[in-house]
């Protein structure tokens, strides 16, 4: 059964991540199963907040029955805070773990006011804790309506119509990826193996920096080897290889935004042994408020994308938006 499953996995079409778009002071994305999220950005002309930006995020799953979830960062605020839009109080609540989270009727009330509002404020102790411009929020909500097939139905946030709930497309399950758990010990990377990797990667020696090759056992006699290829101030690009029986080959990644067709790269890549996951996180700038992050699992032949998140504008959001998801089933 495992051999058949691995064969089917190897024949699957590569991932097609969902869209990310910007509207005014908001960024929005929907993944491959049409789960969508939008998040606030700091104003382009605003000074960087002393304690870092606090964001407001709105999420909605696919399907007719799905409602909104509203998450508001509140930092170190203690005690009750109020959420207002254009001066009208919508809800009062006490933050937990640095934020507020609303669902159901309360979330619906906030989203409805956002669609026609200009400014969302969170007040604490008589002072404004957070002020978020709502320019673009209505367009972002309309984008979610369209992506989830809600436009023209009674479930839409902005693009409302008279079509019934039954007109909304049903929920689509995330693709299933059969994966292997890592085991064993990693192979020793000899000078000859590293020289072979460097030749296959075609990296410029002067750009490689001083980082060493890192390895991790994948099981079945396979070893993951990450070869540093280019190094900058806060990003290191690595070419992934699989070593077996004294031979080395460029690893098969079904998604990569870096490198060439013959040698894909991972930015700041590392192996998470406790999760059996290969991760990467490319930062658009050092503070990490933009970039792309990916996670992969090993299926015995290559690395299959299980999650992709990104944030294109560098405008204060550390809440990168999900554009791809898959369910890993470990054997």
C-alpha positions in Angstrom: 0.0 0.0 0.0 2.8 2.4 0.9 4.6 1.9 -2.5 1.3 2.6 -4.4 0.7 5.7 -2.2 4.2 7.0 -2.9 3.8 6.4 -6.6 0.5 8.3 -6.7 2.1 11.2 -4.7 5.0 11.4 -7.2 2.5 11.7 -10.1 0.5 14.6 -8.5 0.5 18.0 -10.1 2.6 20.6 -8.3 0.9 23.1 -5.9 -0.8 26.2 -7.2 -0.9 28.7 -4.4 -3.8 31.0 -3.9 -3.7 34.8 -4.6 -2.4 37.6 -2.4 -3.5 41.1 -3.2 -3.3 44.5 -1.6 -6.1 47.1 -1.3 -5.2 50.4 0.3 -4.1 49.8 3.9 -5.0 46.1 3.8 -3.5 42.9 2.4 -5.6 39.8 1.7 -5.0 36.2 0.5 -7.0 33.0 0.0 -5.4 29.6 0.0 -6.1 26.6 -2.3 -9.1 25.5 -0.2 -10.5 29.1 -0.2 -9.8 29.9 3.4 -9.2 33.6 3.4 -7.6 36.2 5.6 -7.0 39.9 5.5 -4.7 42.0 7.7 -4.0 45.6 8.4 -0.9 47.4 7.3 0.7 50.5 8.9 0.2 53.7 6.9 3.0 54.3 4.4 3.8 57.7 5.8 3.5 56.6 9.5 6.5 56.5 11.9 7.4 53.0 13.0 5.6 52.3 16.4 8.0 52.2 19.3 6.9 48.7 20.4 6.3 47.4 16.9 3.0 47.5 14.9 -0.3 46.0 16.2 -2.4 44.5 13.6 -6.1 43.7 13.0 -6.8 40.5 11.0 -10.1 39.1 9.6 -10.4 35.5 8.6 -13.2 33.4 7.1 -13.2 29.8 6.1 -14.9 28.5 3.0 -18.4 27.1 3.0 -21.9 28.5 3.6 -21.9 28.1 7.3 -18.5 29.8 7.9 -18.5 33.1 9.8 -15.8 35.6 10.5 -13.0 35.6 13.1 -11.6 38.9 14.1 -8.2 39.1 15.8 -6.8 42.4 17.2 -3.3 42.7 18.7 -3.3 44.7 21.9 0.4 44.3 23.0 0.9 44.6 26.8 -2.5 46.2 27.5 -4.1 45.0 30.8 -7.8 45.3 31.6 -10.8 46.1 29.4 -10.4 47.8 26.0 -13.1 49.1 23.7 -13.2 48.6 19.9 -14.7 51.5 18.0 -15.3 52.3 14.3 -15.7 56.0 13.4 -16.3 56.7 17.1 -19.1 54.2 17.6 -18.3 51.5 20.3 -18.9 48.0 19.0 -17.5 45.8 21.7 -15.7 45.9 25.0 -13.5 43.0 26.1 -10.4 42.1 28.1 -7.3 41.0 26.1 -5.8 37.6 26.7 -2.2 36.6 25.5 -1.7 40.0 23.9 -4.8 40.2 21.9 -8.6 40.0 21.3 -10.4 37.3 19.4 -14.0 37.6 18.3 -16.3 35.2 16.5 -20.0 34.8 15.8 -22.2 37.9 16.3 -19.5 40.1 17.6 -17.2 39.5 14.7 -20.0 40.0 12.3 -20.8 43.3 13.8 -17.2 44.5 13.5 -16.9 43.4 9.9 -20.2 45.0 8.9 -19.0 48.3 10.4 -15.6 48.0 8.7 -17.2 47.7 5.2 -18.5 51.3 5.5 -16.1 52.8 8.0 -13.0 55.0 7.8 -11.1 54.3 11.1 -11.0 51.5 13.6 -9.7 52.3 17.0 -8.9 50.3 20.2 -9.0 52.4 23.3 -7.5 51.5 26.7 -7.7 53.6 29.8 -9.0 56.6 27.9 -6.2 56.5 25.4 -6.0 55.3 21.8 -4.0 52.0 21.9 -4.4 51.2 18.2 -5.7 53.2 15.2 -6.1 51.3 12.0 -7.2 53.0 8.7 -10.0 51.1 7.0 -9.2 52.3 3.4 -9.2 49.2 1.3 -10.9 47.0 3.8 -14.2 47.0 1.9 -12.4 46.0 -1.3 -10.6 43.2 0.6 -13.9 41.9 1.9 -15.3 42.0 -1.6 -12.3 40.0 -2.8 -13.0 37.3 -0.2 -16.7 37.2 -1.3 -15.6 36.6 -4.8 -12.9 34.0 -4.0 -15.3 32.0 -1.8 -18.2 32.2 -4.3 -20.3 34.3 -2.0 -20.8 37.3 -4.3 -24.5 37.8 -4.9 -25.6 35.6 -1.9 -27.0 36.5 1.5 -23.7 35.3 3.1 -21.5 38.0 1.4 -19.9 40.7 3.5 -20.0 43.4 0.8 -21.2 41.9 -2.5 -24.6 41.0 -1.0 -27.4 39.6 -3.1 -30.5 37.6 -2.9 -29.1 34.2 -3.7 -29.7 31.7 -0.9 -27.1 30.1 1.4 -27.3 27.0 -0.8 -25.7 28.9 -3.7 -22.4 29.1 -1.8 -19.9 26.4 -2.9 -19.1 23.7 -0.4 -15.9 23.2 1.5 -13.1 21.5 -0.4 -10.7 19.2 1.6 -7.0 20.1 1.6 -4.9 17.8 -0.6 -3.4 14.8 1.2 0.3 14.2 1.1 1.8 10.8 2.2 5.0 11.5 4.1 7.7 9.5 5.8 9.0 10.0 9.3 12.8 10.6 9.6 15.0 7.9 11.1 18.6 6.8 11.3 21.8 8.9 11.2 22.8 11.4 8.5 25.6 10.5 6.1 29.0 12.1 6.5 29.6 14.8 3.9 33.0 14.2 2.6 35.1 16.7 0.7 34.3 14.8 -2.5 30.6 14.9 -1.9 30.6 18.6 -1.1 32.7 19.3 -4.2 30.0 17.5 -6.2 27.2 19.5 -4.6 29.0 22.8 -5.3 29.4 21.8 -9.0 25.7 20.9 -9.4 24.6 24.0 -7.6 26.8 26.3 -9.7 27.2 28.7 -6.7 29.7 31.5 -6.9 32.4 30.8 -4.3 32.8 34.4 -3.3 29.0 34.6 -2.5 28.8 31.5 -0.3 30.0 33.0 2.9 31.4 30.9 5.8 28.3 28.7 6.6 28.8 25.0 6.7 26.7 22.3 5.0 24.0 21.1 7.4 22.5 17.6 7.3 19.6 15.6 8.6 18.7 11.9 8.3 15.5 11.3 6.3 15.3 7.5 6.8 15.7 4.7 4.3 19.4 5.6 3.9 18.6 9.1 2.6 20.2 12.3 4.0 19.1 15.9 3.5 22.1 18.2 2.9 21.7 21.9 2.8 24.5 23.7 0.9 24.9 27.5 1.5 25.0 29.2 -1.9 24.5 32.9 -1.3 24.7 34.8 1.9 23.4 38.3 2.7 22.7 40.5 5.8 19.7 38.4 7.0 19.1 35.8 4.3 21.1 32.7 3.3 20.1 30.8 0.2 20.7 27.1 0.4 20.5 24.4 -2.3 18.9 21.2 -0.9 20.5 17.8 -1.8 19.6 14.2 -1.1 22.6 11.9 -0.4 22.1 8.2 -0.8 24.7 5.4 -0.9 27.6 7.8 -1.5 25.9 9.6 -4.3 24.3 13.1 -4.3 21.4 14.7 -6.3 19.6 18.0 -6.1 16.5 17.5 -4.1 13.1 17.5 -5.8 11.0 20.4 -4.4 7.5 20.7 -5.9 7.6 24.5 -5.1 10.5 27.0 -5.0 10.6 30.7 -5.6 14.4 30.8 -5.7 17.2 29.2 -7.8 17.0 27.7 -11.2 15.1 24.8 -12.8 18.1 22.6 -12.1 18.9 23.8 -8.6 16.0 25.2 -6.5 17.0 27.1 -3.4 15.6 27.5 0.1 16.0 30.8 1.9 17.1 30.3 5.6 16.2 26.7 5.3 16.3 24.2 8.2 15.1 20.7 9.1 12.6 20.5 12.1 13.3 17.0 13.4 10.4 17.0 16.0 7.9 17.7 13.2 9.6 15.9 10.3 9.3 19.2 8.3 11.7 21.1 6.1 11.1 24.8 6.6 12.3 28.1 5.0 11.6 31.7 5.7 12.7 34.4 3.3 12.6 37.9 4.9 12.1 40.9 2.7 13.9 43.0 5.3 15.5 42.3 8.7 12.6 43.1 10.9 10.6 40.4 9.2 7.4 42.3 8.2 7.5 40.9 4.6 8.6 37.8 2.8 7.7 34.2 2.2 7.7 31.1 4.4 7.2 27.5 3.3 7.0 24.0 4.9 7.6 20.6 3.2 7.5 17.0 4.1 9.6 14.1 2.7 7.7 11.4 0.7 10.6 9.2 -0.1 11.2 10.8 -3.5 11.1 14.5 -2.9 9.8 17.3 -0.7 6.1 18.2 -0.9 4.8 21.6 0.0 2.4 21.5 2.9 2.1 25.2 3.8 3.0 28.5 2.1 2.6 31.9 3.7 3.6 35.3 2.3 3.4 39.0 2.9 4.4 41.1 -0.1 4.4 44.7 1.2 6.9 45.7 3.9 4.4 47.6 6.0 4.5 46.3 9.5 2.5 43.0 9.3 4.2 40.0 10.9 1.0 38.0 10.2 2.0 36.5 6.9 -1.0 35.1 5.0 -1.5 31.5 4.0 -1.8 30.7 0.3 -1.3 26.9 0.3 -2.2 24.1 2.7 -2.0 20.3 2.5 -2.5 17.6 5.1 0.5 15.4 5.7 -0.2 11.8 6.6 2.9 10.2 8.0 3.7 6.5 7.5 
